[in-house]
Amino acid sequence: TGKAHQEASVTSAKLTTGQTAEIPGPKKAFLIPKPEVAASMMNRARRVLLVVGSEALKVKTKDGDLIDTAIRMARSKRITVAATGHISGEFRRRGAIGVHGISIMELGDRLRDPSWSGLDSGGPYDLAVFMGLPYYLEWLVLSGLKNFAPSLRTISLDNTYHPNAGWSLGYSPTEEWIEILDRIVSNLEGVD
């Protein structure tokens, strides 16, 4: 059993790469098995918040960059977008409507408050989707939400495993990850 246990832990480590010596606790993110699962979770949610971070300009996708993908995602469904840092100005330059600029730490604090009515005053969010944030910031915010906002479901769409999210895409080769993002958005666009 020692060898089988050792092989199982090696397999798990390959699927869930992250920071070395990172110990998020006993509750860790589930890996999203296929893009349709992420799209289905977003479609079933009552109120979705898409959080786009400052790294979004650097990440290339089929749409151009991660900001273009976020705009496409927000247009496909009733998704509120929270742009952190300087990214909100980039959304405005591209003609995106209904994008709210807010600090990621402030947003994390507000999301844990069950009485917060949201960025658009439409009520609390039941699903927060994160992408394009620096790893360490997303890790901290997701840790706070995991521990202090248990009713909020979280998804990380980044190309790395985020153990503090409820669900994470995990690591994929860049080309495969770009295709996964495109399939998620395509699935969102296909549902009215």
HUVENNOR-V532506 format. One record per run of one state. SS is the DSSP state (hx for helix, st for strand, lp for the rest). FROM is the first residue (numbers start at 0). TO is the last residue. If there is no record, write none. Layout:
BEGIN
ss & from & to
SS & FROM & TO
SS & FROM & TO
END
This chain:
BEGIN
ss & from & to
lp & 0 & 0
hx & 1 & 14
lp & 15 & 28
st & 29 & 30
lp & 31 & 33
hx & 34 & 43
lp & 44 & 46
st & 47 & 51
lp & 52 & 52
hx & 53 & 57
lp & 58 & 58
st & 59 & 60
lp & 61 & 62
st & 63 & 64
hx & 65 & 75
lp & 76 & 77
st & 78 & 82
lp & 83 & 85
hx & 86 & 92
lp & 93 & 97
st & 98 & 100
lp & 101 & 102
hx & 103 & 110
lp & 111 & 125
st & 126 & 130
lp & 131 & 133
hx & 134 & 147
lp & 148 & 151
st & 152 & 155
lp & 156 & 165
st & 166 & 167
lp & 168 & 172
hx & 173 & 188
lp & 189 & 191
END
